Amino acid sequence: MASLIKSGKKYYIQFCDSKRNPRLKQIPTETSSKTAARKLLRKLEAEYVTGAYDPWKTESKEEQHEFSSLKELIDHYVDEKSKTFWSANTILTNGKLLKKMGRKIGSLPIEKATEYHFNKFINAGDKAYSTRVGYRAKITAFVNWCDEQKYFMSDQVGKLKIFKSNIGQEESINYFTKEDIEKLASYISAKVAKDLTTGRQSNNRNALWLVDFIHWQRLSGMRLSETLNLRVGDVNTDTWEITIGNAHFVTKSKKKQVLPIESVEPLKEIARSKLAECSSDEDRLFGHSCRRHTNRLFNKYLKKALPKKTYLNIHSLRHTCCIELLRAGVPIYTVQRWLRHADVKTTQRYADLLNMDISEQVGRALK
């Protein structure tokens, strides 16, 4: 009745009925994800069987509505996506944001909407950097759709940006001291040992793995998602190179990356220990995959071991790695490659913080 075909980077759903004219009817899914396209295929097939959907009666380019304002176009976009592609959760998040944008700048005629208006909405107020990143992604999808549907001229709206004036909100650099790490690891070890005797934790399922995990994060500087998705097959014990990114996980840069740990004995020791616990190349090195569970467990012990430093989190261990390397005199470009920062300016932010840190320490010593 219907099949999935790919043209370029996008998938299309093709309906076939010898009694209709034309016999074949293609419906764009507007996605390059095969999983998402299949989900939409099943949905439209079910509606076609019940008569709730007829692909031959979908709106053609010539039948497109005329919209007098940006708000009307936004409402149409949200309605179309909600009926055909978006999940309930996406309808809630994307729809809410776009309708908010409609209230703010929706009175604009479509032909007068430019990147200035979208950028102003994205960067308005004191929103956190991560929030603005989310805004930009959702609004970029809307703008791209408008361009495909020819509601905007291709050069009318350029690339949406996050203003540099707000770069200070990008990320707070919080890090652990060596004493913090030792105190946290000792607390977890002691607590697990106590729980094992009382039966609150078992030999097969306990939080002792978190100690190795903490040391791994601090020494490797890897991101949480990178470590949780690290599999046995990603560790080459001949060259001691860690491949970050595999068939199951895409890195932040969308490319496979390599972390050479041949001369880093503490990391090799942890790797050997974890590899000994695994039986297949597909096993996760740390045996856990849930970010939420890992964060919750980490924060639980952090709150008890370092009650005055609950502003720290797992990502702070990556900051700690960067700070310790710079403190040890490792060249900034070497640190950049180890942390896999796309731009050395990111690493420079840590170096600037370190200079402030040194000043404070010297100031206290010379009082």
Secondary structure in CASP SS format (residue, H / E / C, confidence):
PFRMAT SS
TARGET T0000
AUTHOR 0000-0000-0000
METHOD secondary structure of the structure
MODEL  1
M C 1.00
A E 1.00
S E 1.00
L E 1.00
I E 1.00
K E 1.00
S E 1.00
G C 1.00
K C 1.00
K E 1.00
Y E 1.00
Y E 1.00
I E 1.00
Q E 1.00
F E 1.00
C E 1.00
D C 1.00
S C 1.00
K C 1.00
R C 1.00
N C 1.00
P C 1.00
R C 1.00
L E 1.00
K E 1.00
Q E 1.00
I E 1.00
P E 1.00
T C 1.00
E C 1.00
T C 1.00
S C 1.00
S C 1.00
K H 1.00
T H 1.00
A H 1.00
A H 1.00
R H 1.00
K H 1.00
L H 1.00
L H 1.00
R H 1.00
K H 1.00
L H 1.00
E H 1.00
A H 1.00
E H 1.00
Y H 1.00
V H 1.00
T H 1.00
G C 1.00
A C 1.00
Y C 1.00
D C 1.00
P H 1.00
W H 1.00
K H 1.00
T C 1.00
E C 1.00
S C 1.00
K H 1.00
E H 1.00
E H 1.00
Q C 1.00
H C 1.00
E C 1.00
F C 1.00
S C 1.00
S C 1.00
L H 1.00
K H 1.00
E H 1.00
L H 1.00
I H 1.00
D H 1.00
H H 1.00
Y H 1.00
V H 1.00
D H 1.00
E H 1.00
K H 1.00
S H 1.00
K H 1.00
T H 1.00
F C 1.00
W C 1.00
S C 1.00
A H 1.00
N H 1.00
T H 1.00
I H 1.00
L H 1.00
T H 1.00
N H 1.00
G H 1.00
K H 1.00
L H 1.00
L H 1.00
K H 1.00
K H 1.00
M H 1.00
G H 1.00
R H 1.00
K H 1.00
I H 1.00
G C 1.00
S C 1.00
L C 1.00
P C 1.00
I H 1.00
E H 1.00
K H 1.00
A C 1.00
T C 1.00
E H 1.00
Y H 1.00
H H 1.00
F H 1.00
N H 1.00
K H 1.00
F H 1.00
I H 1.00
N H 1.00
A C 1.00
G C 1.00
D C 1.00
K C 1.00
A C 1.00
Y H 1.00
S H 1.00
T H 1.00
R H 1.00
V H 1.00
G H 1.00
Y H 1.00
R H 1.00
A H 1.00
K H 1.00
I H 1.00
T H 1.00
A H 1.00
F H 1.00
V H 1.00
N H 1.00
W H 1.00
C H 1.00
D H 1.00
E H 1.00
Q C 1.00
K C 1.00
Y C 1.00
F C 1.00
M C 1.00
S C 1.00
D C 1.00
Q C 1.00
V C 1.00
G C 1.00
K C 1.00
L C 1.00
K C 1.00
I C 1.00
F C 1.00
K H 1.00
S H 1.00
N H 1.00
I H 1.00
G H 1.00
Q H 1.00
E C 1.00
E C 1.00
S C 1.00
I C 1.00
N C 1.00
Y C 1.00
F C 1.00
T C 1.00
K H 1.00
E H 1.00
D H 1.00
I H 1.00
E H 1.00
K H 1.00
L H 1.00
A H 1.00
S H 1.00
Y H 1.00
I H 1.00
S H 1.00
A H 1.00
K H 1.00
V H 1.00
A H 1.00
K H 1.00
D H 1.00
L H 1.00
T H 1.00
T H 1.00
G C 1.00
R C 1.00
Q C 1.00
S C 1.00
N C 1.00
N C 1.00
R C 1.00
N C 1.00
A C 1.00
L C 1.00
W H 1.00
L H 1.00
V H 1.00
D H 1.00
F H 1.00
I H 1.00
H H 1.00
W H 1.00
Q H 1.00
R H 1.00
L H 1.00
S H 1.00
G C 1.00
M C 1.00
R C 1.00
L H 1.00
S H 1.00
E H 1.00
T H 1.00
L H 1.00
N C 1.00
L C 1.00
R E 1.00
V H 1.00
G H 1.00
D H 1.00
V E 1.00
N E 1.00
T C 1.00
D C 1.00
T C 1.00
W C 1.00
E E 1.00
I E 1.00
T E 1.00
I E 1.00
G C 1.00
N E 1.00
A C 1.00
H C 1.00
F E 1.00
V C 1.00
T C 1.00
K C 1.00
S C 1.00
K C 1.00
K C 1.00
K C 1.00
Q E 1.00
V E 1.00
L E 1.00
P E 1.00
I C 1.00
E C 1.00
S C 1.00
V C 1.00
E H 1.00
P H 1.00
L H 1.00
K H 1.00
E H 1.00
I H 1.00
A H 1.00
R H 1.00
S H 1.00
K H 1.00
L H 1.00
A H 1.00
E C 1.00
C C 1.00
S C 1.00
S C 1.00
D C 1.00
E C 1.00
D C 1.00
R E 1.00
L C 1.00
F C 1.00
G C 1.00
H C 1.00
S C 1.00
C C 1.00
R H 1.00
R H 1.00
H H 1.00
T H 1.00
N H 1.00
R H 1.00
L H 1.00
F H 1.00
N H 1.00
K H 1.00
Y H 1.00
L H 1.00
K H 1.00
K H 1.00
A H 1.00
L C 1.00
P C 1.00
K C 1.00
K C 1.00
T C 1.00
Y C 1.00
L C 1.00
N C 1.00
I C 1.00
H H 1.00
S H 1.00
L H 1.00
R H 1.00
H H 1.00
T H 1.00
C H 1.00
C H 1.00
I H 1.00
E H 1.00
L H 1.00
L H 1.00
R H 1.00
A C 1.00
G C 1.00
V C 1.00
P C 1.00
I H 1.00
Y H 1.00
T H 1.00
V H 1.00
Q H 1.00
R H 1.00
W H 1.00
L H 1.00
R C 1.00
H C 1.00
A C 1.00
D C 1.00
V H 1.00
K H 1.00
T H 1.00
T H 1.00
Q H 1.00
R H 1.00
Y H 1.00
A H 1.00
D H 1.00
L H 1.00
L H 1.00
N H 1.00
M H 1.00
D H 1.00
I H 1.00
S H 1.00
E H 1.00
Q H 1.00
V H 1.00
G H 1.00
R H 1.00
A H 1.00
L C 1.00
K C 1.00
END
